[in-house]
Amino acid sequence: MINSNKIKGRMREKNITQAMLANKLNIAQATCCQKLNNLRQMSLDEANAISEYLDIKPEEFGSYFFA
């Protein structure tokens, strides 16, 4: 389960919308919303892409994606 609040907070810091993130992941915005709210499972590839897009440091990865 991902730490939704932490990821959404990072998105606000970077001024990145769900639509922008969905576009980066090449998924529908509704699907992105479900993944961010733990209604759908997120793949490791998606987590890595989000981490890269949000400039999350490797040592912080676990606190965002393994809540």
DSSP file (Angstrom, degrees, kcal/mol; ACC not computed):
  #  RESIDUE AA STRUCTURE BP1 BP2  ACC     N-H-->O    O-->H-N    N-H-->O    O-->H-N    TCO  KAPPA ALPHA  PHI   PSI    X-CA   Y-CA   Z-CA
    1    1 A M              0   0    0      0, 0.0    66,-2.1     0, 0.0     2,-0.1   0.000 360.0 360.0 360.0 133.8    0.0    0.0    0.0
    2    2 A I        -     0   0    0     33,-0.2     2,-1.4    64,-0.2    63,-0.2  -0.454 360.0-111.0 -85.9 160.1    1.4    3.4   -1.0
    3    3 A N     >  -     0   0    0     61,-3.0     4,-2.3     1,-0.2     3,-0.2  -0.709  38.4-177.5 -88.5  86.6    1.5    6.5    1.3
    4    4 A S  H  > S+     0   0    0     -2,-1.4     4,-3.0     1,-0.2     5,-0.3   0.883  76.2  52.3 -55.7 -46.0   -1.1    8.5   -0.6
    5    5 A N  H  > S+     0   0    0      1,-0.2     4,-2.1     2,-0.2    -1,-0.2   0.891 110.6  47.9 -61.7 -39.8   -0.9   11.6    1.5
    6    6 A K  H  > S+     0   0    0     -3,-0.2     4,-2.0     2,-0.2    -1,-0.2   0.914 113.9  46.0 -68.4 -42.5    2.9   11.8    1.1
    7    7 A I  H  X S+     0   0    0     -4,-2.3     4,-2.3    57,-0.2    -2,-0.2   0.931 113.7  48.6 -65.6 -45.2    2.8   11.3   -2.7
    8    8 A K  H  X S+     0   0    0     -4,-3.0     4,-2.1     1,-0.2    -1,-0.2   0.872 110.1  52.7 -63.9 -36.0    0.0   13.9   -3.0
    9    9 A G  H  X S+     0   0    0     -4,-2.1     4,-2.2    -5,-0.3    -1,-0.2   0.900 109.4  48.6 -63.6 -41.2    1.9   16.3   -0.9
   10   10 A R  H  X S+     0   0    0     -4,-2.0     4,-2.0     2,-0.2    -2,-0.2   0.871 108.3  54.4 -66.4 -37.2    5.0   15.9   -3.1
   11   11 A M  H  <>S+     0   0    0     -4,-2.3     5,-2.8     2,-0.2     4,-0.5   0.911 108.4  49.1 -62.4 -41.7    2.8   16.4   -6.1
   12   12 A R  H ><5S+     0   0    0     -4,-2.1     3,-1.0     3,-0.2    -2,-0.2   0.916 109.0  52.9 -63.2 -42.6    1.6   19.7   -4.6
   13   13 A E  H 3<5S+     0   0    0     -4,-2.2    -1,-0.2     1,-0.2    -2,-0.2   0.886 116.1  39.5 -58.0 -39.7    5.2   20.8   -3.9
   14   14 A K  T 3<5S-     0   0    0     -4,-2.0    -1,-0.2    -5,-0.1    -2,-0.2   0.408 109.7-122.1 -92.0   0.9    6.1   20.1   -7.6
   15   15 A N  T < 5 +     0   0    0     -3,-1.0     2,-0.5    -4,-0.5    -3,-0.2   0.909  59.7 151.3  55.6  45.3    2.8   21.6   -9.0
   16   16 A I      < -     0   0    0     -5,-2.8    -1,-0.2    -6,-0.1     2,-0.1  -0.935  32.1-151.3-110.4 125.2    2.1   18.2  -10.7
   17   17 A T     >  -     0   0    0     -2,-0.5     4,-2.4    -3,-0.1     5,-0.2  -0.422  28.5-110.3 -88.9 166.0   -1.6   17.3  -11.2
   18   18 A Q  H  > S+     0   0    0      1,-0.2     4,-3.1     2,-0.2     5,-0.2   0.878 120.9  56.0 -61.3 -36.5   -3.1   13.9  -11.4
   19   19 A A  H  > S+     0   0    0      2,-0.2     4,-2.2     1,-0.2    -1,-0.2   0.915 108.1  46.9 -62.6 -42.4   -3.7   14.5  -15.1
   20   20 A M  H  > S+     0   0    0      2,-0.2     4,-2.1     1,-0.2    -2,-0.2   0.912 114.3  47.4 -64.5 -42.7    0.0   15.2  -15.6
   21   21 A L  H  X S+     0   0    0     -4,-2.4     4,-2.2     2,-0.2    -2,-0.2   0.914 110.9  51.2 -66.1 -42.6    1.0   12.1  -13.7
   22   22 A A  H  X>S+     0   0    0     -4,-3.1     5,-2.3     1,-0.2     4,-0.9   0.906 109.6  50.9 -60.2 -41.8   -1.5   10.0  -15.6
   23   23 A N  H ><5S+     0   0    0     -4,-2.2     3,-0.6     1,-0.2    -1,-0.2   0.911 109.0  50.8 -62.1 -42.7    0.0   11.3  -18.8
   24   24 A K  H 3<5S+     0   0    0     -4,-2.1    -1,-0.2     1,-0.2    -2,-0.2   0.880 114.8  43.1 -61.9 -38.6    3.5   10.4  -17.7
   25   25 A L  H 3<5S-     0   0    0     -4,-2.2    -1,-0.2     2,-0.1    -2,-0.2   0.540 109.2-125.7 -84.7  -7.1    2.3    6.9  -16.7
   26   26 A N  T <<5S+     0   0    0     -4,-0.9     2,-0.3    -3,-0.6    -3,-0.2   0.906  70.5 117.7  60.8  44.1    0.3    6.6  -20.0
   27   27 A I  S   <S-     0   0    0     -5,-2.3    -1,-0.2    -6,-0.1    -2,-0.1  -0.871  72.9 -84.8-131.4 165.8   -2.9    5.7  -18.1
   28   28 A A     >  -     0   0    0     -2,-0.3     4,-2.3     1,-0.1     5,-0.2  -0.369  36.2-120.0 -68.7 151.3   -6.3    7.3  -17.7
   29   29 A Q  H  > S+     0   0    0      1,-0.2     4,-2.6     2,-0.2     5,-0.2   0.882 114.8  54.8 -60.7 -38.2   -6.6   10.0  -15.1
   30   30 A A  H  > S+     0   0    0      1,-0.2     4,-2.2     2,-0.2    -1,-0.2   0.897 108.3  48.8 -62.5 -39.9   -9.3    7.9  -13.3
   31   31 A T  H  > S+     0   0    0      2,-0.2     4,-2.3     1,-0.2    -2,-0.2   0.909 110.0  51.6 -65.2 -42.1   -7.0    5.0  -13.1
   32   32 A C  H  X S+     0   0    0     -4,-2.3     4,-2.6     1,-0.2    -2,-0.2   0.924 109.0  51.0 -59.5 -45.3   -4.2    7.2  -11.8
   33   33 A C  H  X S+     0   0    0     -4,-2.6     4,-1.5     1,-0.2    -1,-0.2   0.914 109.8  50.0 -59.2 -44.9   -6.7    8.5   -9.1
   34   34 A Q  H  <>S+     0   0    0     -4,-2.2     5,-3.1     1,-0.2     6,-1.2   0.886 111.7  48.1 -62.6 -39.5   -7.6    4.9   -8.1
   35   35 A K  H ><5S+     0   0    0     -4,-2.3     3,-1.3     4,-0.2   -33,-0.2   0.901 110.8  50.5 -68.6 -40.6   -3.9    4.0   -7.8
   36   36 A L  H 3<5S+     0   0    0     -4,-2.6    -1,-0.2     1,-0.3    -2,-0.2   0.764 112.5  48.0 -68.5 -23.9   -3.1    7.1   -5.7
   37   37 A N  T 3<5S-     0   0    0     -4,-1.5    -1,-0.3    -5,-0.2    -2,-0.2   0.178 115.8-113.7-101.8  16.4   -6.0    6.2   -3.4
   38   38 A N  T < 5S+     0   0    0     -3,-1.3    -3,-0.2     2,-0.2    -2,-0.1   0.762  85.4 119.0  59.2  29.4   -5.0    2.6   -3.0
   39   39 A L  S   <S+     0   0    0     -5,-3.1     2,-0.3     1,-0.2    -4,-0.2   0.644  78.9  32.9 -92.8 -19.0   -8.1    1.3   -4.8
   40   40 A R  S    S-     0   0    0     -6,-1.2    -2,-0.2    -9,-0.1    -1,-0.2  -0.977  94.6-104.2-133.5 146.6   -6.0   -0.3   -7.5
   41   41 A Q        -     0   0    0     -2,-0.3     2,-0.4    -3,-0.1    -6,-0.1  -0.439  29.0-140.4 -72.1 143.5   -2.6   -1.9   -7.2
   42   42 A M        -     0   0    0     -2,-0.1     2,-0.1    -7,-0.1    -1,-0.0  -0.874  16.0-130.1-103.6 135.6    0.4    0.1   -8.4
   43   43 A S     >  -     0   0    0     -2,-0.4     4,-2.4     1,-0.1     5,-0.2  -0.381  20.9-115.1 -78.9 162.4    3.2   -1.8  -10.3
   44   44 A L  H  > S+     0   0    0      1,-0.2     4,-2.6     2,-0.2     5,-0.2   0.876 118.2  55.3 -64.2 -37.3    6.8   -1.4   -9.3
   45   45 A D  H  > S+     0   0    0      2,-0.2     4,-2.3     1,-0.2    -1,-0.2   0.909 108.9  47.3 -61.6 -41.8    7.5    0.2  -12.8
   46   46 A E  H  > S+     0   0    0      2,-0.2     4,-2.7     1,-0.2     5,-0.2   0.915 111.3  50.7 -65.6 -42.8    4.8    2.8  -12.1
   47   47 A A  H  X S+     0   0    0     -4,-2.4     4,-2.6     1,-0.2    -2,-0.2   0.910 111.2  48.6 -61.3 -42.0    6.2    3.5   -8.6
   48   48 A N  H  X S+     0   0    0     -4,-2.6     4,-2.3     2,-0.2    -1,-0.2   0.907 111.5  49.7 -63.8 -41.9    9.6    3.9  -10.1
   49   49 A A  H  X S+     0   0    0     -4,-2.3     4,-2.5     2,-0.2    -2,-0.2   0.908 112.7  46.9 -64.4 -42.1    8.3    6.3  -12.8
   50   50 A I  H  X S+     0   0    0     -4,-2.7     4,-2.6     2,-0.2    -2,-0.2   0.923 111.0  52.4 -64.1 -44.4    6.4    8.3  -10.2
   51   51 A S  H  <>S+     0   0    0     -4,-2.6     5,-2.9    -5,-0.2     4,-0.3   0.907 112.7  44.5 -57.9 -44.1    9.5    8.4   -8.0
   52   52 A E  H ><5S+     0   0    0     -4,-2.3     3,-1.0     3,-0.2    -1,-0.2   0.920 113.9  49.5 -66.3 -44.6   11.6    9.7  -10.9
   53   53 A Y  H 3<5S+     0   0    0     -4,-2.5    -2,-0.2     1,-0.3    -1,-0.2   0.849 115.8  42.7 -65.1 -35.8    8.9   12.2  -12.0
   54   54 A L  T 3<5S-     0   0    0     -4,-2.6    -1,-0.3    -5,-0.2    -2,-0.2   0.344 110.6-120.0 -93.8   6.5    8.5   13.6   -8.5
   55   55 A D  T < 5 +     0   0    0     -3,-1.0     2,-0.5    -4,-0.3    -3,-0.2   0.906  48.0 172.4  55.1  45.9   12.3   13.6   -7.8
   56   56 A I      < -     0   0    0     -5,-2.9    -1,-0.2    -6,-0.2     5,-0.1  -0.756  33.0-121.3 -85.9 126.4   12.0   11.3   -4.8
   57   57 A K    >>  -     0   0    0     -2,-0.5     3,-2.0     1,-0.1     4,-0.8  -0.344  18.4-117.4 -67.7 146.8   15.4   10.2   -3.6
   58   58 A P  G >4 S+     0   0    0      0, 0.0     3,-0.8     0, 0.0     4,-0.4   0.853 115.4  55.8 -53.2 -37.8   16.2    6.5   -3.6
   59   59 A E  G 34 S+     0   0    0      1,-0.2     4,-0.2     2,-0.1     3,-0.1   0.656 109.5  47.3 -72.5 -13.2   16.6    6.4    0.2
   60   60 A E  G X> S+     0   0    0     -3,-2.0     4,-0.9     1,-0.1     3,-0.6   0.506  84.1  96.0 -99.9  -7.4   13.1    7.9    0.5
   61   61 A F  H XX S+     0   0    0     -3,-0.8     4,-2.3    -4,-0.8     3,-1.1   0.883  80.8  53.2 -51.5 -47.6   11.4    5.5   -1.9
   62   62 A G  H 3> S+     0   0    0     -4,-0.4     4,-2.0     1,-0.3    -1,-0.2   0.851 103.2  56.2 -60.1 -37.8   10.2    3.1    0.8
   63   63 A S  H <4 S+     0   0    0     -3,-0.6    -1,-0.3     1,-0.2    -2,-0.2   0.718 114.6  40.1 -71.0 -18.5    8.5    5.8    2.9
   64   64 A Y  H << S+     0   0    0     -3,-1.1   -61,-3.0    -4,-0.9     3,-0.2   0.807 127.8  27.5 -92.8 -36.7    6.4    6.8   -0.2
   65   65 A F  H  < S+     0   0    0     -4,-2.3    -2,-0.2   -63,-0.2    -3,-0.2   0.427 117.7  51.0-114.7   0.8    5.6    3.4   -1.6
   66   66 A F     <        0   0    0     -4,-2.0   -64,-0.2    -5,-0.2    -1,-0.2  -0.455 360.0 360.0-134.1  63.4    5.6    0.9    1.3
   67   67 A A              0   0    0    -66,-2.1   -65,-0.1    -3,-0.2    -1,-0.1   0.457 360.0 360.0 -76.8 360.0    3.4    2.6    3.9
